[in-house]
Amino acid sequence: MLNFIRQHKIATIITFNLVVVVIVVIAIIIHFAKTAVVDILVAPKDAVVTLNGRRYDNQKQHDLLPGNYHVKITMDNMQTKEYDITLEKNGFAKIWDYLLDVNGSYEYYFSHPEDANILTEVALDDDEAAKAFITKYEKVISIIDILPFDYDAYTDDFSEYVQYSIQQDLRDDCDKAVCLIIEDNTGGNEQTAKNKIKELGYDLDNYSITYEYVPLYTAEINSHE
């Protein structure tokens, strides 16, 4: 009886080891059979990318078996995109793409700079709509190059001294590609500063603008008993 149990245990161990070896061999065969490479780069960065129903990480290269794949790219509040690709043996393919918002526009990217940067990488040369957006977007963010803009002068008739500054507002809740803050040191210059932004060639609608009055001098009142 003991010999039977011992033999059964040995047989079980051998069987288990054989199964492990088979699994390892199959894994090796599958690994080396994955001779196709696909590079995924999709805007927005949080978009879900699936090939034949299986999800693959964005902004990453993947080894896959050659063959036909159905690509599906989805994200909440964005339009879904679907198409088919064929991966050749020893081939390399790109899934470089982007989604539009539910209205079919690029407005989403004005408030998501990181995703807009991906869009500029994946847009094709013959994609006129994307290129037009990128041109507009680059114009919008180019205001950073001239900031801070400081104005410090008297009015033409020397009757009033004007001082204000236009700066980039780096607050975390900025809902535009660029947020601006007007710091007015002499008061009453909010519209004047906004007119200056337009004069410099920028559309106010493309920015979130905060106004603050920061007086040059703060009167100190001393009370004496």
C-alpha positions as CSV (number, residue, x, y, z in Angstrom):
1,M,0.0,0.0,0.0
2,L,2.8,2.4,0.9
3,N,4.6,1.6,-2.3
4,F,1.4,2.3,-4.3
5,I,1.0,5.7,-2.5
6,R,4.7,6.5,-3.1
7,Q,4.4,5.5,-6.8
8,H,1.2,7.6,-7.1
9,K,3.0,10.7,-5.7
10,I,6.0,10.2,-8.0
11,A,3.6,9.9,-11.0
12,T,1.8,13.0,-9.9
13,I,5.0,15.0,-9.6
14,I,6.2,13.7,-13.0
15,T,2.9,14.7,-14.6
16,F,3.0,18.1,-13.0
17,N,6.5,18.7,-14.2
18,L,5.6,17.6,-17.7
19,V,2.6,20.0,-17.7
20,V,4.9,22.9,-16.6
21,V,7.4,22.0,-19.3
22,V,4.7,21.9,-21.9
23,I,3.3,25.3,-20.7
24,V,6.8,26.8,-20.8
25,V,7.5,25.4,-24.3
26,I,4.1,26.7,-25.6
27,A,4.9,30.2,-24.0
28,I,8.3,30.2,-25.8
29,I,6.7,29.2,-29.1
30,I,4.1,31.9,-28.8
31,H,6.6,34.5,-27.7
32,F,8.8,33.9,-30.7
33,A,5.8,33.6,-33.0
34,K,4.9,37.2,-32.1
35,T,7.1,38.6,-34.8
36,A,4.9,41.7,-35.5
37,V,5.3,44.9,-33.6
38,V,2.6,47.6,-33.2
39,D,3.4,51.1,-31.9
40,I,0.4,52.7,-30.2
41,L,0.2,56.5,-29.7
42,V,-3.3,57.9,-29.4
43,A,-4.7,61.2,-28.2
44,P,-6.2,61.6,-25.6
45,K,-3.7,59.7,-23.5
46,D,-6.5,58.2,-21.5
47,A,-8.2,56.7,-24.5
48,V,-8.9,52.9,-24.4
49,V,-7.3,51.0,-27.4
50,T,-8.4,47.5,-28.1
51,L,-7.3,45.1,-30.9
52,N,-9.7,42.2,-31.5
53,G,-11.3,43.1,-28.2
54,R,-8.2,43.0,-26.1
55,R,-6.9,46.2,-24.5
56,Y,-3.4,47.4,-25.1
57,D,-1.6,50.2,-23.3
58,N,-1.4,53.5,-25.0
59,Q,2.0,55.2,-25.7
60,K,3.8,51.8,-25.9
61,Q,5.0,49.2,-28.4
62,H,3.5,45.7,-28.3
63,D,4.7,42.3,-29.8
64,L,1.8,40.6,-31.6
65,L,1.1,37.6,-33.8
66,P,0.9,38.5,-37.5
67,G,-2.7,38.7,-38.8
68,N,-5.8,40.8,-39.1
69,Y,-6.9,43.0,-36.2
70,H,-9.9,45.2,-35.5
71,V,-8.9,48.4,-33.8
72,K,-11.3,50.2,-31.6
73,I,-10.5,53.5,-29.8
74,T,-12.9,54.8,-27.2
75,M,-13.1,57.4,-24.4
76,D,-16.0,59.0,-22.5
77,N,-17.4,62.1,-24.2
78,M,-15.3,61.5,-27.3
79,Q,-16.3,60.0,-30.6
80,T,-15.4,56.3,-31.1
81,K,-13.1,55.3,-33.9
82,E,-12.9,51.8,-35.4
83,Y,-11.0,50.3,-38.4
84,D,-9.0,47.2,-39.4
85,I,-5.3,46.7,-39.8
86,T,-3.1,43.8,-41.0
87,L,0.2,43.0,-39.2
88,E,2.7,41.3,-41.4
89,K,5.3,38.7,-40.2
90,N,8.4,40.6,-39.0
91,G,6.4,43.8,-39.7
92,F,6.0,47.0,-37.9
93,A,2.8,49.0,-37.8
94,K,1.7,52.3,-36.1
95,I,-1.6,53.0,-34.5
96,W,-1.0,56.7,-34.3
97,D,-4.4,58.4,-34.1
98,Y,-6.7,60.7,-32.2
99,L,-10.3,61.2,-31.2
100,L,-12.6,64.2,-31.6
101,D,-15.0,65.3,-28.9
102,V,-18.7,64.3,-29.1
103,N,-19.4,67.4,-31.3
104,G,-16.8,66.4,-33.8
105,S,-14.5,69.3,-32.9
106,Y,-11.0,69.8,-31.4
107,E,-12.2,71.9,-28.5
108,Y,-11.3,69.2,-26.0
109,Y,-7.6,69.7,-26.8
110,F,-7.6,73.5,-26.0
111,S,-8.1,72.6,-22.3
112,H,-5.8,69.5,-22.3
113,P,-2.3,70.6,-23.3
114,E,-0.7,67.2,-22.8
115,D,-3.2,65.6,-25.2
116,A,-2.8,68.4,-27.6
117,N,0.9,67.7,-27.7
118,I,0.2,64.1,-28.6
119,L,-2.2,65.3,-31.3
120,T,0.6,67.3,-32.9
121,E,2.7,64.1,-33.2
122,V,0.0,61.8,-34.6
123,A,-1.7,64.2,-37.1
124,L,-1.0,63.2,-40.7
125,D,0.4,65.7,-43.2
126,D,-2.8,65.5,-45.3
127,D,-5.1,65.9,-42.3
128,E,-6.1,69.5,-43.0
129,A,-8.5,69.8,-40.1
130,A,-6.0,68.7,-37.6
131,K,-3.3,70.9,-39.1
132,A,-5.6,73.9,-38.9
133,F,-6.2,73.2,-35.2
134,I,-2.5,72.7,-34.5
135,T,-1.8,76.0,-36.2
136,K,-4.4,77.7,-34.0
137,Y,-3.3,75.9,-30.9
138,E,0.4,76.9,-31.4
139,K,-0.7,80.5,-31.8
140,V,-2.7,80.4,-28.6
141,I,0.2,79.0,-26.5
142,S,2.8,81.3,-28.2
143,I,1.6,84.1,-25.8
144,I,3.7,82.3,-23.2
145,D,6.8,83.5,-25.1
146,I,6.1,87.2,-24.4
147,L,5.0,86.8,-20.8
148,P,5.3,88.4,-18.4
149,F,4.2,91.5,-20.2
150,D,4.7,94.6,-18.0
151,Y,3.2,98.0,-18.7
152,D,4.6,100.9,-16.8
153,A,4.0,104.4,-18.2
154,Y,2.1,107.7,-18.0
155,T,-0.9,108.4,-20.2
156,D,-0.3,110.5,-23.2
157,D,-1.3,113.7,-21.4
158,F,0.8,112.7,-18.3
159,S,-2.3,113.0,-16.2
160,E,-2.3,109.5,-15.0
161,Y,0.3,106.8,-14.2
162,V,-0.6,103.3,-15.3
163,Q,1.1,100.1,-14.2
164,Y,-0.1,96.5,-14.8
165,S,1.3,93.1,-15.6
166,I,0.0,90.2,-17.7
167,Q,1.3,86.9,-16.5
168,Q,0.7,83.2,-17.0
169,D,-1.6,81.8,-14.3
170,L,-0.2,78.4,-13.3
171,R,-3.1,77.4,-11.1
172,D,-3.9,73.6,-11.1
173,D,-7.6,74.1,-12.2
174,C,-6.8,76.0,-15.4
175,D,-9.4,75.0,-17.9
176,K,-7.6,76.4,-21.0
177,A,-4.4,75.7,-22.8
178,V,-3.1,78.9,-21.1
179,C,-4.6,80.8,-18.2
180,L,-3.6,84.4,-17.7
181,I,-3.7,86.7,-14.7
182,I,-3.8,90.5,-14.9
183,E,-2.1,92.2,-11.9
184,D,-3.2,95.8,-11.9
185,N,-1.1,98.1,-9.7
186,T,-2.8,101.4,-10.3
187,G,-6.4,100.3,-10.7
188,G,-9.0,100.5,-13.4
189,N,-6.9,98.8,-16.0
190,E,-8.6,95.4,-16.6
191,Q,-10.1,96.3,-19.9
192,T,-6.9,98.2,-20.9
193,A,-4.9,95.1,-20.3
194,K,-7.3,92.9,-22.2
195,N,-7.2,95.4,-25.1
196,K,-3.4,95.0,-25.0
197,I,-3.7,91.2,-25.3
198,K,-5.9,91.8,-28.4
199,E,-3.5,94.4,-29.7
200,L,-0.7,91.8,-29.5
201,G,-2.7,89.5,-31.8
202,Y,-4.4,87.1,-29.4
203,D,-8.1,86.2,-29.1
204,L,-9.4,86.7,-25.6
205,D,-11.8,83.8,-26.0
206,N,-8.9,81.3,-26.1
207,Y,-7.8,82.2,-22.6
208,S,-9.1,82.0,-19.0
209,I,-8.3,85.5,-17.6
210,T,-8.2,86.4,-13.9
211,Y,-8.0,90.0,-12.8
212,E,-6.4,91.2,-9.5
213,Y,-5.9,94.6,-8.2
214,V,-2.6,94.8,-6.4
215,P,-2.0,98.4,-5.3
216,L,1.5,99.8,-5.4
217,Y,1.3,101.3,-2.0
218,T,-0.8,100.2,1.0
219,A,-1.6,103.0,3.4
220,E,-0.7,102.3,6.9
221,I,-3.0,103.8,9.5
222,N,-1.5,104.2,12.9
223,S,-3.9,104.7,15.8
224,H,-2.8,106.2,19.0
225,E,-4.6,106.2,22.2
